[in-house]
Amino acid sequence: MARPVTLFTGQWADLPFEEVARLAAGWGYDGLEIACWGDHLDVRRAAEDDAYARSRLDILEKNDLKVWAISNHLAGQAVCDDPIDVRHRDIVPARVWGDGDPEGVRARAAEEMIATAHAAARLGVDTVVGITGSAAWKYVAMFPPVTQELVDAGYRDFADRWNPILDAFDAAGVRFAHEVHPSEIAYDYWTTVRALDAIGRRPAFGLNWDPSHFVWQDLDPVGFMWDFRDRIYHVDCKDAKRRVGNGRNGRLGSHLPWADPRRGWDFVSTGRGDVPWDDSFRMLNTIGYDGPISVEWEDAGMDRLAGAPEALAFVRRLAVDPPSAAFDAAFSSAG
């Protein structure tokens, strides 16, 4: 059987969860990677209320869909971020923002992530996808000059704040899949190494492989997958297109809105960008990844009602069983 293909609901949270499930089922998706915002999933309710958790599963079952992972990027971002400001107020639940005191926001965001682990367990899910925030990201330009002590402090802060969260994940039997992404504690190859080392490489903390964030940094998403093969806990398919080389467009986006042609890169519908998808799926076969392939549709230049089914068709052609599994199945049938 081919790997299941799911739709991440984060870019659909303006629609009711029931409507997104109906759309995804109509297009032929196997399940949803459920975002913990909008009305899609309230993690506090799901962690505490069996009836509410059952209602989410009932919607999935009604549409012949399943869930293998839930995602809480928004609360995760606030755990380590510095500064905490109006950007966070606009994305986290009101109960996390509270009075806006930065340290209070971070503490409540950590509580929200712990609740997310319990919500996942109640839904029968063993993987939470998300991000961590970072106290060190503000130093990325390395000017004004940044001491090693400041960078080290950022990784200590990450470990101090996330180890108690990961303890709760361990207790719940759930693992965290961090999306390697600019603005996070792990945003490229070497920062991923540093982040894993900071928490003692504990198994509760793994990676969500999303190649779009590698492409525009000129990193190799396929080699990354091989080197961190024991940590690939989830896969998101999101593509990116570079628009550099004309002497004007830069890799940092130039504070320009998505889809502006002056940007040096943009997210595009899966299969329309620069991600080496064929090699990527071959590597997924090589490392033995057998989990879901989740389409994260995020193309500001394309209608999502056209882009999401197009992306599904593209991924479906690649998300097949590894050759050995296909051979074994054929051999068993022949016997």
C-alpha positions in Angstrom: 0.0 0.0 0.0 1.3 3.5 -0.9 2.2 5.8 2.0 -0.8 7.8 3.2 -1.0 11.4 2.0 -2.5 14.0 4.3 -3.3 17.7 4.1 -2.0 20.0 6.7 -4.9 22.2 7.8 -2.9 25.2 9.0 -3.5 27.2 5.9 -7.2 26.3 6.0 -8.0 27.4 9.5 -10.3 30.1 8.3 -12.7 27.3 7.3 -14.6 25.1 9.8 -12.9 21.8 10.4 -15.8 19.9 9.0 -15.6 21.8 5.7 -11.8 21.1 5.4 -12.4 17.4 6.1 -15.1 17.4 3.4 -12.9 19.1 0.8 -9.9 16.9 1.6 -11.9 13.7 1.3 -13.4 14.9 -2.0 -9.9 15.4 -3.4 -8.8 12.0 -2.3 -6.5 12.7 0.7 -6.1 9.9 3.1 -6.1 12.1 6.2 -5.4 15.4 7.8 -2.4 16.8 9.7 -4.6 18.8 12.1 -3.6 22.3 13.1 -4.2 23.3 16.7 -5.8 26.6 15.8 -9.0 28.0 14.3 -11.8 25.6 15.3 -9.8 22.6 14.1 -8.4 21.5 17.4 -8.5 23.1 20.9 -5.7 21.2 22.7 -6.9 22.1 26.2 -10.3 20.7 25.5 -8.9 17.6 23.7 -6.5 16.9 26.5 -9.3 17.0 29.1 -12.6 16.1 27.4 -13.1 12.7 25.9 -16.3 13.8 24.1 -14.6 16.7 22.4 -11.7 14.5 21.3 -14.2 12.0 20.0 -16.0 14.7 18.0 -12.8 15.4 16.1 -12.4 11.7 15.3 -16.0 11.4 14.3 -15.6 14.2 11.7 -12.6 12.3 10.3 -14.4 9.0 10.2 -17.5 10.5 8.6 -15.2 11.6 5.7 -13.2 8.3 5.6 -10.0 10.2 6.8 -7.4 9.4 9.4 -4.9 11.4 11.5 -1.3 10.5 12.1 0.0 13.9 13.4 -1.3 17.1 14.9 0.6 20.4 14.6 1.0 23.3 17.0 3.5 25.7 15.5 1.9 28.9 16.9 2.2 28.1 20.6 5.6 26.4 20.1 6.9 29.6 18.6 6.2 31.5 21.8 8.1 29.1 24.1 11.6 30.5 23.4 11.1 33.6 21.3 12.7 36.9 22.4 11.3 39.4 21.9 7.7 38.5 22.5 5.6 41.2 20.9 2.5 42.0 18.9 3.3 39.3 16.3 2.8 36.7 19.0 -0.4 38.3 20.3 -1.8 37.9 16.8 -1.1 34.1 16.6 -1.4 32.5 20.0 -4.7 31.8 21.9 -5.9 34.5 24.2 -5.2 32.2 27.2 -1.6 32.0 26.2 -1.2 35.8 25.6 -2.9 36.8 28.8 -1.6 40.2 29.9 1.3 40.0 27.4 4.1 39.9 29.9 6.8 38.1 27.9 7.9 35.6 30.5 4.3 34.8 31.3 3.6 34.2 27.6 6.5 31.8 27.3 5.4 29.9 30.4 1.8 29.6 29.2 3.0 28.6 25.7 5.0 25.8 27.3 1.9 24.7 29.2 0.0 24.7 25.8 2.6 22.4 24.3 2.3 20.0 27.2 -1.5 20.0 26.7 -0.8 19.3 23.0 1.0 16.1 23.9 -1.9 15.0 26.0 -4.4 15.9 23.2 -2.4 13.9 20.7 -2.4 10.9 23.0 -6.2 11.2 23.4 -6.6 11.2 19.7 -4.4 8.1 19.3 -1.6 10.1 17.6 2.1 9.7 18.5 3.6 12.7 16.7 3.2 16.5 17.3 4.7 18.7 14.6 5.8 22.2 15.5 8.5 24.8 16.0 10.4 26.0 19.1 11.0 29.7 18.8 14.5 31.0 19.6 16.2 33.5 21.9 19.3 33.3 19.6 17.6 34.0 16.2 17.8 37.8 16.7 21.6 37.4 16.4 21.5 35.7 13.0 23.2 38.7 11.2 26.0 38.5 13.8 26.1 42.3 13.9 26.4 44.2 16.1 29.1 41.7 17.0 27.8 38.7 18.9 29.8 36.8 21.5 29.9 33.0 21.7 28.5 33.4 25.2 25.3 35.0 23.9 24.8 32.2 21.3 25.5 29.6 24.0 22.9 31.2 26.2 20.3 30.9 23.5 20.8 27.1 23.3 20.8 26.8 27.1 17.5 28.7 27.1 16.1 26.3 24.5 17.2 23.3 26.6 15.9 24.8 29.8 12.5 25.5 28.4 12.0 22.5 26.2 13.3 19.7 28.4 10.3 19.9 30.8 8.0 19.9 27.7 9.7 16.8 26.3 9.5 15.1 29.7 5.7 15.5 29.4 5.9 14.2 25.8 7.7 11.1 27.1 5.1 10.5 29.8 2.3 10.8 27.2 4.1 8.4 24.7 4.3 11.2 22.1 7.2 12.6 20.2 7.9 16.1 18.9 8.9 16.7 15.3 10.6 20.1 15.0 10.3 21.9 11.6 13.8 23.2 10.7 12.9 26.7 9.8 14.4 30.2 9.9 13.5 32.0 13.1 13.8 28.7 15.1 16.6 27.3 17.3 17.3 24.9 14.5 17.0 26.5 11.1 19.8 24.9 9.0 22.2 22.0 9.2 24.6 23.1 11.8 22.0 24.7 14.1 20.1 21.4 14.0 23.3 19.6 15.2 23.6 22.2 18.0 20.0 22.0 19.0 20.1 18.2 19.2 23.2 18.3 21.3 21.7 20.9 23.6 19.0 18.5 24.7 21.3 15.4 24.8 19.8 14.0 21.6 16.9 12.6 23.6 14.5 10.6 21.4 11.4 12.7 22.2 12.8 15.5 20.0 13.0 14.7 16.3 12.5 16.5 13.0 9.7 17.4 10.6 11.4 17.3 7.2 10.1 20.2 5.1 12.4 20.8 2.2 11.1 24.3 1.2 13.2 25.9 3.9 16.4 24.3 2.7 16.0 25.3 -0.9 16.1 29.1 -0.4 19.1 28.7 2.0 21.1 26.7 -0.6 21.1 23.6 1.6 20.7 20.1 0.4 17.4 18.6 1.7 18.3 15.1 0.5 21.7 15.0 2.2 20.1 16.5 5.4 17.6 13.6 5.4 20.3 11.0 5.2 22.5 12.6 7.9 19.5 12.9 10.3 17.8 9.8 9.2 17.1 8.6 12.8 15.3 11.8 13.5 12.9 12.1 10.6 9.6 11.7 12.5 7.3 13.4 10.0 7.4 14.7 6.4 5.7 17.9 5.1 5.7 18.5 1.3 6.1 22.2 0.7 7.9 23.6 -2.3 9.9 26.8 -2.8 11.0 28.7 -5.9 14.1 30.9 -6.0 14.0 34.2 -8.0 17.6 35.2 -7.5 20.3 35.9 -10.1 19.0 39.2 -11.5 21.2 41.3 -9.2 18.1 42.7 -7.3 16.3 39.9 -5.5 17.8 38.7 -2.3 17.4 35.5 -0.3 16.0 37.2 2.8 12.7 38.4 1.1 13.4 42.1 1.4 10.3 42.7 3.7 8.1 42.2 0.6 4.8 40.3 0.7 4.4 36.7 -0.5 4.1 36.4 -4.3 5.7 39.8 -4.9 8.1 39.2 -7.9 10.8 41.3 -6.3 11.2 38.6 -3.6 14.2 36.3 -4.0 12.1 33.3 -3.2 8.5 32.2 -2.5 6.6 29.1 -1.5 4.9 27.5 -4.5 2.6 24.6 -5.0 4.3 21.3 -4.6 6.0 20.3 -7.9 6.3 23.8 -9.2 9.5 24.8 -7.4 13.2 23.9 -6.9 12.9 21.0 -4.4 14.5 17.8 -5.9 11.4 15.7 -5.2 12.4 12.5 -7.1 15.7 12.3 -5.2 13.9 13.2 -2.0 11.4 10.3 -2.2 14.2 7.9 -3.2 15.9 8.9 0.0 12.7 8.5 2.0 12.7 4.9 0.7 16.4 4.5 1.6 16.1 5.6 5.2 12.9 3.5 5.7 10.5 6.3 6.4 7.0 4.8 6.4 4.9 7.5 7.9 2.5 9.9 6.3 3.4 12.5 3.6 1.7 15.7 4.4 0.9 18.4 1.8 1.4 21.9 3.3 -0.1 24.0 0.6 1.2 27.6 0.9 1.3 29.3 -2.5 0.1 32.9 -2.4 0.1 33.1 -6.2 -2.3 30.2 -6.8 -5.9 29.5 -5.7 -5.8 26.9 -3.0 -8.8 25.0 -4.2 -6.9 24.3 -7.4 -3.5 23.9 -5.7 -4.3 21.4 -3.0 -5.7 18.7 -5.4 -2.9 19.4 -7.9 -0.3 18.9 -5.1 -2.0 15.7 -4.0 -1.8 14.3 -7.6 1.9 15.2 -7.8 2.8 13.6 -4.4 0.7 10.5 -5.0 2.9 9.7 -8.0 6.0 9.6 -5.8 4.7 8.4 -2.4 4.7 4.8 -3.3 6.2 1.8 -1.4 9.9 1.3 -1.5 10.9 -1.3 -4.1 11.7 -4.0 -1.6 8.2 -3.6 0.0 6.5 -3.8 -3.4 8.6 -6.8 -4.3 7.7 -8.6 -1.1 4.0 -7.9 -1.6 4.1 -9.2 -5.2 6.1 -12.3 -4.1 3.5 -13.0 -1.3 0.6 -12.7 -3.8 2.3 -15.0 -6.3 2.9 -17.6 -3.6 
